[in-house]
Amino acid sequence: MHNAIFKGIFSYSQLEIIPELHLSGMEFLQYGDGWVSTLRAGIAFADKINAVSPNYAAELVTPLGSHGLVDDFVHRAKDLHGIVNGCDYSEWNPSHDEYLPEHYNDDLESMLAGKLASKTALQKELGLPEREVPMIGMVCRLTHQKGFHYILPILDKFLKNDVQVVIIGTGEPQIASHLNDLAEEFSEKLAFVEAYSNRFAHLVEAGSDFFLMPSEFEACGLNQIYSMAYGTLPIVRKVGGLKDTVIDFDDDPNNATGFGFVEPCHDALLIVLQRALLFYLQHPEQMHEMQLRSMRKDFSWTESAKEYVKMYDLALETN
């Protein structure tokens, strides 16, 4: 179960393309008048249901988090498991990342030098002033789910601060148009690249000081994990896997790895952005400690794989 908003909805007439479906299971497929949902069938007939984070699994048994399938998930709650996705550190690791101008590791001097080199490279390529200024990065699809209805109403206010923001992504044309307008108005503070580039994604992870993920919902999320590996502090909405993987400074200063907010509104996002900016400016030593702590977090597949084995064993026992 990656994302319950994608339900695999088809008309009854399309069922013949899957001859393996039997009419005896039709009640589990129905989704409104004249439509079926293959996701509903999957939930009904699976031995176990695996969500890609524990918190997202908990959200699936709520009316808001289930996207209209709360009864289906509640009925199978005892078979619902949440396991956080792992990170492929062979690809996402600043100590050997082929896209970075300078490699670095979780030593303070190395980290500061490496991140500055990547920030400078980004500034040069995107036409931003080459300054040591707090940079907020974002790499994602331009969709409602990624929180642009929170970002766009307050981005011009935030850009009045001495900051730089880099956004990379493609998606909904109206979001892209709004970002292009803002990038033109704030040409020395906002760079928007309407494209997907793996090289840019790696450079943004390394060169930014903060990575923005104010998602409406997020089954797991990987960019916040990549960000931590690069010493870039995530700013997230506390939903789904973002809540499972990022520790907010206000919640636990000694173990913090980023900043979070809860309320689904743009004012809450602006407050947490300002909070992160003040932290950067007023507490540089604590900022560096958080960055190094984030780099030392381990979200490799080793532990997640053990949880999958446990779930498969439970499925076998059930049968």
Beta strands, then each sheet from edge to edge (+ up, - down):
strand 1: 9-11
strand 2: 35-37
strand 3: 49-51
strand 4: 80-82
strand 5: 135-139
strand 6: 164-168
strand 7: 190-193
strand 8: 210-213
strand 9: 233-237
strand 10: 259-261
sheet 1: 1+ 2-
sheet 2: 3+ 4+
sheet 3: 7+ 6+ 5+ 8+ 9+ 10+
end
